[in-house]
Amino acid sequence: MLTPTAARRILRRAFFCVALAATCTAAVAQSRGDPMRGAEKAAACVACHGLEGREPLPGMPALAGQQREFLETQLVLLREGMRDVPGMDGLLRKFNDQDLIDIAAFYSAAKPFTETGKRDAQRHAAGAAISRARACGSCHLPGYTGQRGIPRIVNQREDYLVATLKAYRDDRRTGFDTNMNALMYQVSDTDIAALAHYLAHQN
């Protein structure tokens, strides 16, 4: 018999698969994303998520330079209420599939964000060791730039990385599968902080 937690995970995976299929269908049926159109549609996004010369707000993910396919999928999940982010609730309701594809094209083509905080050598070294042990580069690639549906995490906001890794550890967030939940299982707050610091300060 499935436990409530296992049942929730299966349902979340099903929702993700449905949303991903919808995104892929839209991408094929409609024109590819246009960054120029996306710039206008993403004007309100910049206020929180930033852009070149403007940092994202504290706790907000930097979207500039993010993987296009990852952005497309996440935008659909947010619009359809399949991913629970209170600050985004209802904000994408007025956008159709092409709008979201254009926004993803705009942000994926933008110059990637670079964390401006000071690097701590000890924490950075500890985070590098944790990344090697957890094989973060096997999915996110050695430079942590991501690939297709796997997000770019290099130089992402440190506070956002901490919150996201804790959410995976505590089963409050699930990706296309539960790999990240298993990977972060029982990882301490100290190790999460070190890993986030390392990923955020690659330059």
Secondary structure, 3 states (H helix, E strand, C coil): CCCHHHHHHHHHHHHHHHHHHHHHHHHHHCCCCCHHHHHHHCHHHHHHHCECCECCCCCCCCCCCCCHHHHHHHHHHHHCCCCCCHHHCCCCCCCCHHHHHHHHHHHHHCCCCCCCCCCCHHHHHHHHHHHHHHCHHHHHCCCCCCECCECCCCCCCHHHHHHHHHHHHCCCCCCCCCHHHHHHCCCCHHHHHHHHHHHHCCC
